[in-house]
Amino acid sequence: MSFDTILDDEQIDRYTRAGFWVDRTITDHLDEVAEASPDKTAFVDSRRSIAYGELKREVDRCALGLLELGVRPGDVVSFQLPNWIEWIVVHFAASRVGAISNPLIPIYREREVGFMVGLARSKVLVVPETFRGFDYPAMVGKLRPQWPELEHVLVVGSSWDDFAATPWEQRRDPAELATLRPDPNDVTLLIFTSGTTGEPKGVMHTHNTAIAANNPLPRRLGITRDSVIHMASTLAHLTGFLYGARLPVQNGATCVLQDVWDASRFVELVAEHGITYTSAATPFLHDLLSAPNLAEHDLSSLQRFCCMGAPIPRALVREARRKLPGLVVLGGWGQSEDALVTLGIPGDPDEKIVDTDGYPWPGMRVRVVDGEGAELPPGTEGRLQVTGPFLFVGYAERLEQTRAAFDGEWFDTGDLAVLDADGYLRIAGRTKDVIIRGGENLPVVYVENALYEHPDVEAVAVVGVPDPRLQERACACVVLKPGAGELDLEKLRAFLAEKGVAKQYWPELLHVLPELPRTASGKIQKFQLRARFGGQA
C-alpha cells in the first residue's frame, strides 16, 4: 500500500542541495557502526544488552523473516512494545525492507489501538505477552476482526521468540536485502499524535526527515561515539523514537533504555553505565532531583538533561545546579509533526533557559503571525508557524486535513508563541484544545467524545487545571441527563476503562454541574471552568 503525501520535487531538491537531506537510512548507519565496532555495546534494556554486530545480525534475520511473512516495501508493521531491544530490532528490520514502522505506545488500549492499526492497515503486529500486568494478546484477539488487512500477530514471549530464532537466512538469500534499500524520500514512520478533532492523527516522516532531525544534535550537545544516551520516554513517542532508538546509532554511541520510569533506578543506571545525556519531560528532572538515593551515587558523568513539553521552573534549574553541578539543563519545543524545532544552547543565561523554549536548529525556521497570517515583530504574541527539513510529509489518509494545516510552506502548529529579539522562542499557549500532563498531550476532544457515550451524560467539558509537578491535570465537568443516578470519579473511570480508553487520558478530577457556562451561541466557555476549578489540583 502507499499513503499520499505533500512531498514534492522542489522540496527534495531544496533540502538536498542545502545539505539537510543526505539520502541515508537508519540501517546505513547501523551497517557502518556494526562493521567498524561490532563488539561495542549498542543498547542495554532491563532484560539484556546487545552489541552492534549482534544487533545487525538480529535486524537482518528479522528483515528476512518479515519478507517470508509477505511484508513488502510500503507495508505497515505495527509494534506495541515497551522500551526493549526487540522494539529496536523490529523498527530497523522494517526500515531495512522498506516497510513503514508504526510504533504504538504501550499504555494504549482497545479504543486507541483499534483505530490506529485499522487506519494504518497494518500487515504485521508485534506485542508483548504481558507488560505491567496487561494481557496484550487478549486485547488483540478482541480487536482482530476489525483488521481484515492484518495477516500476522507476533507475541514477544511466545511466537516472536520462535520467529526471531528461525534461521531465515537459510531460507532466503541475505543479498536480497540490499536490493530492497528504500528511497530515502519514502515514508518510513507512521506515528500517531493526540488529535484535537476527535481522533488521533497519523504523522508520516521519511527517512530523510528523520535523519535530518538528529544530524544537528551532536554539535550543539557534544554527543560523540563515546556518549552514553539514556531514554525512559516511550520509544513510540517521537522523543523516544529519535533520541532513544536512532540518535545512538547515528553516532555509534551506546543507549540505556528504561521500560518503566523510576528515578532511583535512573540514578543507579547513571552510576553503572556512565550515562552522559538524557531527554525527557520536565517532571522527570523533578523526580531525579528528589530521588532518595541521589547523594549515594556518582552522577558526575551526566552532562545534559534536555526537558521537553513543559517550562522549566527557575527553582528547578537552581536545584539541579546545586545538586549536580556538572549537569546542563536545557529546554526545547517540538511536535510529532516537526520533531525538535528549538532547544537551548549550553552556556545560555538562566533567563533564556527558564523563560524561553530555546533557539531554532539549523535549517528550521519559525515565525509568529496574526490571525490574517501577517508576520508579527519580536515580542508580540501570535500563532506559531514552522518550516524546515524536519517537517512531516502528511497525515495518513487525511490529505485535505494536511493541506489545511499549511500556509504555503509554513505549518501552523496550533500553538501561541512569542519570539524575542534574539530569535529565542517562548510558547505562550495553545490554539488547539489539548491538555499537557507531564509532557504528554491529552486529546481533549477525543476524551470528551468517549464521555458523551456515557448513557447518563448530557454535556461534558474537559479542561486542564494547574499541577506543580505535571503542569496540568485533566478535570471533567459534566451535566447529567434528567433522572440519571449519581456519577463519581470512580464510576467515570470505570466507564472509560470499559470503552478501552488509555488510562493516562482519564480525568483526575470530576465536577457534576447543573449546567456548563456557554456563550449566547451555545459554545462552552472553558476559560470560566479553568478559572473556577484551577486551584483544586
C-alpha positions as CSV (number, residue, x, y, z in Angstrom):
1,M,0.0,0.0,0.0
2,S,1.0,3.6,-0.2
3,F,0.0,6.8,1.6
4,D,-0.5,10.2,-0.2
5,T,1.9,12.8,1.0
6,I,2.6,16.5,0.2
7,L,6.3,15.9,-0.5
8,D,7.3,17.3,-3.9
9,D,10.4,17.5,-6.1
10,E,11.1,21.2,-5.3
11,Q,11.3,20.3,-1.5
12,I,13.5,17.3,-2.2
13,D,15.9,19.4,-4.4
14,R,16.0,22.4,-2.0
15,Y,16.8,20.4,1.2
16,T,19.2,18.0,-0.6
17,R,21.2,20.9,-2.2
18,A,21.3,22.7,1.2
19,G,22.8,19.5,2.8
20,F,20.0,18.8,5.2
21,W,18.7,15.7,3.4
22,V,21.7,13.4,2.9
23,D,19.8,10.4,1.4
24,R,20.7,8.0,4.2
25,T,18.6,5.5,6.1
26,I,19.0,4.4,9.6
27,T,20.2,1.0,8.5
28,D,23.0,2.6,6.6
29,H,24.3,3.9,9.9
30,L,23.8,0.6,11.6
31,D,25.8,-1.2,8.9
32,E,28.7,1.3,9.3
33,V,28.9,1.1,13.1
34,A,28.5,-2.7,13.1
35,E,31.4,-3.1,10.7
36,A,33.6,-0.5,12.5
37,S,32.8,-1.5,16.1
38,P,31.0,-4.9,16.2
39,D,31.7,-5.5,19.9
40,K,30.7,-2.1,21.1
41,T,27.5,-2.1,23.2
42,A,24.6,-0.7,21.3
43,F,21.6,-1.0,23.6
44,V,21.0,-2.0,27.2
45,D,17.5,-2.7,28.5
46,S,16.0,-4.2,31.6
47,R,16.4,-7.7,30.2
48,R,19.6,-7.8,28.2
49,S,22.3,-5.9,26.3
50,I,23.4,-6.2,22.7
51,A,26.5,-5.2,20.7
52,Y,26.3,-3.5,17.3
53,G,27.5,-6.6,15.4
54,E,24.8,-8.8,17.0
55,L,22.2,-6.1,16.6
56,K,22.8,-6.1,12.8
57,R,22.5,-9.9,12.7
58,E,19.2,-9.8,14.6
59,V,17.9,-7.0,12.4
60,D,18.8,-8.8,9.2
61,R,17.4,-12.0,10.4
62,C,14.1,-10.3,11.3
63,A,14.1,-8.5,8.0
64,L,14.3,-11.7,6.1
65,G,11.6,-13.1,8.3
66,L,9.3,-10.2,7.5
67,L,9.8,-10.9,3.8
68,E,8.9,-14.5,4.4
69,L,5.7,-13.3,6.1
70,G,4.8,-11.4,2.9
71,V,5.9,-7.9,4.1
72,R,6.8,-5.7,1.1
73,P,8.0,-2.1,0.7
74,G,5.3,0.3,1.7
75,D,3.5,-2.2,4.0
76,V,3.0,-1.2,7.6
77,V,4.5,-3.1,10.5
78,S,2.9,-2.0,13.9
79,F,4.5,-2.8,17.2
80,Q,3.2,-2.0,20.7
81,L,6.3,-2.8,22.7
82,P,8.0,-1.4,25.8
83,N,11.5,0.1,25.7
84,W,13.1,-3.3,24.9
85,I,15.7,-4.2,22.4
86,E,13.0,-6.1,20.4
87,W,11.5,-2.7,19.7
88,I,14.8,-1.6,18.1
89,V,15.0,-4.8,16.1
90,V,11.5,-4.6,14.6
91,H,11.9,-1.0,13.6
92,F,15.3,-1.4,12.0
93,A,14.2,-4.6,10.2
94,A,11.1,-2.8,8.8
95,S,13.3,0.0,7.7
96,R,15.7,-2.5,6.0
97,V,12.9,-3.9,3.7
98,G,11.3,-0.5,3.0
99,A,8.2,-1.2,5.2
100,I,6.7,1.6,7.3
101,S,7.2,1.4,11.1
102,N,4.1,2.2,13.2
103,P,5.1,2.2,16.9
104,L,2.2,2.2,19.4
105,I,2.5,3.5,23.0
106,P,2.3,0.5,25.4
107,I,-0.4,2.1,27.5
108,Y,-2.8,2.4,24.6
109,R,-5.8,0.2,24.9
110,E,-8.7,-1.0,22.7
111,R,-10.0,2.3,21.6
112,E,-6.7,3.8,20.5
113,V,-5.1,0.6,19.2
114,G,-8.2,-0.4,17.3
115,F,-8.3,2.9,15.4
116,M,-4.6,3.2,14.8
117,V,-4.0,-0.3,13.4
118,G,-7.2,0.0,11.4
119,L,-6.2,3.3,9.7
120,A,-2.6,2.0,9.1
121,R,-4.0,-1.2,7.5
122,S,-1.0,-3.0,9.2
123,K,0.2,-6.3,7.8
124,V,2.1,-7.4,11.0
125,L,1.6,-6.5,14.6
126,V,4.1,-7.3,17.4
127,V,3.1,-7.1,21.0
128,P,4.4,-8.4,24.4
129,E,2.8,-11.3,26.1
130,T,2.4,-9.2,29.1
131,F,3.8,-5.8,30.4
132,R,2.9,-4.2,33.7
133,G,0.2,-6.9,34.2
134,F,-1.7,-6.2,31.0
135,D,-2.6,-9.1,28.6
136,Y,-1.9,-7.7,25.1
137,P,-2.7,-10.9,23.1
138,A,-6.2,-10.9,24.7
139,M,-6.8,-7.3,23.6
140,V,-5.5,-8.1,20.1
141,G,-7.8,-11.1,19.9
142,K,-10.9,-8.9,20.6
143,L,-9.8,-6.3,18.0
144,R,-8.6,-8.6,15.2
145,P,-12.0,-8.9,13.5
146,Q,-11.8,-5.1,12.8
147,W,-8.5,-5.5,10.9
148,P,-9.0,-7.5,7.7
149,E,-5.6,-6.5,6.4
150,L,-3.7,-7.8,9.4
151,E,-2.1,-11.1,8.5
152,H,0.3,-11.9,11.4
153,V,0.5,-11.2,15.1
154,L,3.8,-11.9,16.8
155,V,4.0,-12.1,20.6
156,V,7.2,-11.4,22.4
157,G,7.5,-14.2,24.9
158,S,6.0,-16.8,22.6
159,S,5.5,-16.6,18.8
160,W,8.0,-13.8,18.3
161,D,10.7,-15.8,20.1
162,D,10.3,-18.6,17.6
163,F,10.2,-16.1,14.7
164,A,13.4,-14.4,15.9
165,A,15.3,-17.6,16.3
166,T,14.4,-19.1,13.0
167,P,17.4,-19.1,10.6
168,W,15.6,-17.2,7.9
169,E,19.0,-16.6,6.2
170,Q,18.9,-20.3,5.3
171,R,15.6,-19.9,3.5
172,R,16.1,-16.6,1.8
173,D,19.2,-15.1,0.2
174,P,20.5,-12.3,2.5
175,A,21.7,-10.5,-0.6
176,E,18.0,-9.7,-1.2
177,L,18.1,-7.1,1.5
178,A,20.5,-4.9,-0.4
179,T,18.1,-4.8,-3.4
180,L,15.3,-3.5,-1.1
181,R,17.1,-0.5,0.2
182,P,14.3,2.2,0.2
183,D,14.5,5.6,-1.4
184,P,15.3,8.0,1.5
185,N,12.3,10.1,0.5
186,D,9.9,7.2,1.1
187,V,7.8,7.2,4.2
188,T,9.4,5.2,7.0
189,L,7.4,6.3,10.0
190,L,3.7,6.4,10.9
191,I,3.4,7.8,14.4
192,F,0.2,8.8,15.9
193,T,-0.2,12.1,17.8
194,S,-3.1,13.2,20.0
195,G,-5.9,14.5,18.0
196,T,-7.8,17.7,18.6
197,T,-10.6,16.8,16.2
198,G,-11.8,13.7,18.0
199,E,-9.3,11.2,16.5
200,P,-5.6,10.6,16.6
201,K,-3.6,11.8,13.6
202,G,-1.1,9.5,11.8
203,V,2.0,11.7,11.2
204,M,4.3,10.5,8.4
205,H,8.0,11.0,8.2
206,T,10.5,9.9,5.6
207,H,14.0,8.5,6.1
208,N,15.4,12.0,5.1
209,T,13.2,14.0,7.6
210,A,14.0,11.6,10.5
211,I,17.8,11.5,9.8
212,A,17.9,15.3,9.3
213,A,16.2,15.9,12.7
214,N,19.1,14.2,14.5
215,N,22.0,15.4,12.5
216,P,22.5,18.8,14.3
217,L,22.3,17.4,17.8
218,P,25.9,16.2,18.3
219,R,27.4,19.7,17.6
220,R,25.1,21.5,20.0
221,L,25.0,18.9,22.7
222,G,28.5,17.5,22.4
223,I,27.4,13.9,21.5
224,T,30.1,11.6,20.2
225,R,30.6,7.9,19.8
226,D,31.7,7.8,23.5
227,S,28.4,9.3,24.7
228,V,26.1,7.1,26.7
229,I,22.5,8.1,25.9
230,H,19.5,7.3,28.2
231,M,15.8,7.1,27.3
232,A,12.9,6.5,29.6
233,S,10.2,8.1,27.5
234,T,8.4,5.5,25.4
235,L,10.2,4.9,22.1
236,A,6.7,5.2,20.5
237,H,6.8,9.0,21.1
238,L,8.9,11.0,18.7
239,T,11.2,12.0,21.5
240,G,12.0,8.3,22.3
241,F,12.0,7.4,18.6
242,L,14.5,10.0,17.6
243,Y,16.7,10.4,20.6
244,G,16.5,6.8,22.1
245,A,16.1,4.5,19.2
246,R,18.0,6.4,16.5
247,L,20.4,9.1,17.8
248,P,22.8,6.5,19.4
249,V,23.0,4.5,16.1
250,Q,23.5,7.7,14.0
251,N,26.5,8.5,16.2
252,G,27.8,5.0,17.1
253,A,27.0,5.6,20.8
254,T,25.5,3.4,23.5
255,C,21.9,3.7,24.7
256,V,20.5,2.6,28.1
257,L,16.7,2.1,27.9
258,Q,14.3,2.2,30.8
259,D,10.9,0.5,30.2
260,V,9.4,1.8,33.4
261,W,10.4,5.2,34.8
262,D,11.8,5.1,38.3
263,A,14.1,8.0,39.4
264,S,16.0,5.9,41.9
265,R,16.7,3.3,39.2
266,F,17.8,6.0,36.9
267,V,20.3,7.2,39.5
268,E,21.7,3.7,39.6
269,L,21.9,3.4,35.8
270,V,23.8,6.7,35.5
271,A,26.4,5.4,38.0
272,E,26.6,2.0,36.5
273,H,26.8,2.9,32.8
274,G,28.3,6.4,32.9
275,I,25.2,8.0,31.2
276,T,26.0,11.4,29.8
277,Y,22.8,12.5,28.1
278,T,19.0,12.1,28.6
279,S,15.9,13.9,27.3
280,A,12.5,13.7,28.9
281,A,9.6,15.7,30.1
282,T,10.3,18.2,32.8
283,P,8.7,16.1,35.6
284,F,11.5,13.6,35.1
285,L,14.0,16.2,36.1
286,H,11.9,17.0,39.2
287,D,11.9,13.3,40.1
288,L,15.6,12.9,39.6
289,L,16.4,15.8,41.9
290,S,14.1,14.3,44.5
291,A,15.4,10.7,44.3
292,P,16.2,9.4,47.8
293,N,19.4,7.8,46.6
294,L,20.8,10.8,44.7
295,A,23.6,11.6,47.2
296,E,24.7,7.9,47.4
297,H,25.9,7.6,43.8
298,D,28.4,9.2,41.5
299,L,26.4,11.1,38.8
300,S,29.4,13.1,37.5
301,S,29.1,11.6,34.0
302,L,25.6,13.2,33.4
303,Q,26.2,16.3,31.3
304,R,23.0,17.1,29.6
305,F,19.3,16.9,30.6
306,C,17.0,18.2,27.8
307,C,13.5,18.9,29.1
308,M,10.6,18.7,26.6
309,G,6.9,19.5,26.9
310,A,6.8,21.9,29.8
311,P,8.5,25.0,31.1
312,I,11.5,24.5,33.4
313,P,10.9,26.3,36.8
314,R,13.7,28.6,37.8
315,A,13.9,26.8,41.2
316,L,14.4,23.5,39.4
317,V,17.3,24.9,37.4
318,R,19.0,26.2,40.5
319,E,18.4,22.9,42.4
320,A,20.0,21.0,39.5
321,R,23.0,23.3,39.5
322,R,23.4,22.8,43.3
323,K,22.9,19.0,43.4
324,L,24.5,18.1,40.1
325,P,27.0,20.9,39.2
326,G,28.2,19.2,36.1
327,L,24.8,19.0,34.6
328,V,23.5,21.4,32.0
329,V,19.7,21.7,31.8
330,L,18.2,22.8,28.5
331,G,14.6,23.4,27.4
332,G,13.2,22.6,24.0
333,W,10.0,22.5,22.0
334,G,8.7,20.4,19.2
335,Q,5.9,18.2,17.9
336,S,5.4,14.8,16.2
337,E,4.9,16.8,13.0
338,D,8.2,18.8,13.2
339,A,10.5,16.9,15.6
340,L,12.5,19.1,18.0
341,V,12.4,22.6,16.4
342,T,14.1,24.6,19.2
343,L,16.5,23.8,22.0
344,G,18.6,25.9,24.4
345,I,22.3,26.3,23.9
346,P,24.8,25.2,26.6
347,G,26.1,28.4,28.2
348,D,22.7,30.2,27.8
349,P,22.0,32.6,30.7
350,D,19.3,31.5,33.2
351,E,16.7,33.8,31.7
352,K,17.0,32.0,28.4
353,I,16.7,28.6,30.0
354,V,13.7,29.3,32.1
355,D,11.9,32.0,30.1
356,T,12.2,30.5,26.6
357,D,11.9,27.2,24.8
358,G,15.2,27.5,23.1
359,Y,16.7,28.5,19.8
360,P,15.9,27.0,16.4
361,W,18.0,24.2,14.9
362,P,19.9,24.9,11.7
363,G,17.5,24.8,8.8
364,M,14.4,25.1,10.9
365,R,12.6,28.5,10.7
366,V,9.9,29.7,12.9
367,R,7.6,32.7,12.7
368,V,4.8,34.3,14.7
369,V,1.8,35.6,12.7
370,D,-1.5,37.3,13.4
371,G,-5.0,36.0,12.6
372,E,-4.6,37.1,9.0
373,G,-1.2,35.3,8.5
374,A,0.9,38.5,8.7
375,E,4.3,38.1,10.4
376,L,4.5,39.9,13.8
377,P,7.5,41.7,15.2
378,P,9.6,40.3,18.1
379,G,7.9,40.4,21.5
380,T,4.4,40.1,20.1
381,E,2.3,37.0,20.8
382,G,0.6,35.2,17.9
383,R,0.2,31.9,16.1
384,L,3.4,29.9,15.7
385,Q,4.3,28.5,12.3
386,V,7.2,26.3,11.4
387,T,9.0,25.2,8.2
388,G,12.2,23.3,7.5
389,P,13.8,19.9,6.7
390,F,12.4,18.1,9.8
391,L,8.8,18.7,8.8
392,F,6.5,15.8,8.3
393,V,5.1,14.9,4.9
394,G,1.4,14.5,5.8
395,Y,-1.3,12.9,7.9
396,A,-2.0,9.3,6.8
397,E,-5.3,9.1,4.9
398,R,-6.0,12.8,5.7
399,L,-4.6,14.7,2.7
400,E,-7.1,17.5,2.9
401,Q,-6.5,17.9,6.7
402,T,-2.8,18.1,6.0
403,R,-3.2,20.8,3.4
404,A,-5.5,22.8,5.7
405,A,-2.7,22.8,8.3
406,F,-0.3,24.7,6.0
407,D,0.0,28.3,4.9
408,G,2.2,27.8,1.8
409,E,5.3,26.1,3.1
410,W,4.5,27.1,6.7
411,F,3.0,24.5,9.1
412,D,0.5,26.0,11.6
413,T,1.5,24.3,14.9
414,G,-1.7,25.2,16.8
415,D,0.4,26.9,19.5
416,L,0.6,30.6,20.5
417,A,4.1,31.9,20.9
418,V,6.5,34.9,21.2
419,L,9.9,35.3,19.5
420,D,12.3,37.6,21.4
421,A,14.8,39.9,19.7
422,D,17.5,37.2,19.8
423,G,15.3,34.7,18.0
424,Y,14.5,32.5,21.1
425,L,11.0,31.0,21.2
426,R,8.6,31.1,24.1
427,I,5.4,29.1,23.9
428,A,2.6,31.2,25.3
429,G,-0.4,28.9,25.0
430,R,-2.4,26.8,22.5
431,T,-5.0,27.5,19.9
432,K,-5.9,23.8,20.0
433,D,-7.8,22.1,22.8
434,V,-5.1,20.0,24.4
435,I,-4.0,19.4,28.0
436,I,-0.3,18.8,28.6
437,R,0.2,16.4,31.5
438,G,3.9,15.6,32.3
439,G,4.9,16.4,28.7
440,E,2.2,14.1,27.3
441,N,-0.6,15.6,25.2
442,L,-4.1,14.6,26.3
443,P,-6.5,14.9,23.4
444,V,-9.5,16.7,24.9
445,V,-12.0,16.2,22.1
446,Y,-11.2,12.5,22.0
447,V,-11.8,12.1,25.7
448,E,-15.0,14.2,25.6
449,N,-16.3,12.1,22.7
450,A,-15.8,9.0,24.8
451,L,-17.6,10.6,27.8
452,Y,-20.5,11.6,25.6
453,E,-21.1,7.9,25.1
454,H,-22.0,7.5,28.8
455,P,-25.7,7.0,29.0
456,D,-26.1,9.4,31.9
457,V,-24.0,12.3,30.5
458,E,-25.9,15.2,28.9
459,A,-22.9,17.6,28.4
460,V,-19.2,17.5,29.1
461,A,-16.2,19.7,29.0
462,V,-12.7,18.5,29.9
463,V,-10.3,21.3,31.0
464,G,-6.7,21.4,32.3
465,V,-6.0,22.6,35.8
466,P,-2.5,23.5,37.0
467,D,-0.3,21.0,38.8
468,P,3.1,21.8,40.3
469,R,4.8,18.6,39.1
470,L,2.9,17.6,35.9
471,Q,2.0,21.1,34.6
472,E,-1.7,20.1,34.2
473,R,-4.2,17.5,35.2
474,A,-7.5,16.8,33.4
475,C,-10.7,17.9,35.1
476,A,-14.1,16.6,33.7
477,C,-17.1,18.9,34.1
478,V,-20.3,17.1,33.3
479,V,-24.0,17.8,33.2
480,L,-26.2,14.7,33.8
481,K,-29.4,13.8,32.0
482,P,-32.7,14.2,33.9
483,G,-33.3,11.2,36.1
484,A,-29.7,10.0,36.0
485,G,-28.1,8.4,39.0
486,E,-25.1,9.6,40.8
487,L,-21.8,9.8,39.0
488,D,-18.4,9.9,40.8
489,L,-14.9,9.8,39.5
490,E,-14.5,6.0,40.1
491,K,-17.6,5.3,38.0
492,L,-16.5,7.6,35.3
493,R,-13.1,6.0,35.1
494,A,-14.6,2.5,35.1
495,F,-16.7,3.6,32.1
496,L,-13.6,4.8,30.2
497,A,-11.8,1.6,31.0
498,E,-14.7,-0.3,29.6
499,K,-14.6,1.8,26.5
500,G,-10.9,0.9,26.1
501,V,-9.6,4.5,26.6
502,A,-5.9,4.5,27.7
503,K,-5.6,5.2,31.4
504,Q,-3.3,8.2,31.0
505,Y,-6.3,10.0,29.3
506,W,-8.7,9.5,32.2
507,P,-9.7,12.7,34.1
508,E,-8.3,13.0,37.5
509,L,-10.9,15.4,38.8
510,L,-14.7,15.4,38.3
511,H,-17.3,18.1,38.9
512,V,-21.0,17.4,38.3
513,L,-22.7,20.7,37.5
514,P,-26.3,21.8,36.8
515,E,-25.1,23.5,33.6
516,L,-22.0,24.5,31.8
517,P,-21.2,28.1,31.1
518,R,-21.9,29.0,27.5
519,T,-21.9,31.9,25.1
520,A,-25.1,33.2,23.5
521,S,-24.5,30.9,20.6
522,G,-24.2,27.9,22.9
523,K,-20.4,27.4,22.9
524,I,-19.0,26.1,26.2
525,Q,-16.8,28.7,27.9
526,K,-13.9,26.6,29.1
527,F,-12.0,29.6,30.4
528,Q,-14.7,30.0,33.1
529,L,-14.3,26.4,34.2
530,R,-10.5,26.7,34.3
531,A,-10.8,29.8,36.4
532,R,-13.4,28.2,38.7
533,F,-11.6,24.9,39.3
534,G,-7.9,25.8,38.6
535,G,-6.9,25.8,42.2
536,Q,-8.1,22.4,43.1
537,A,-5.4,20.1,41.5
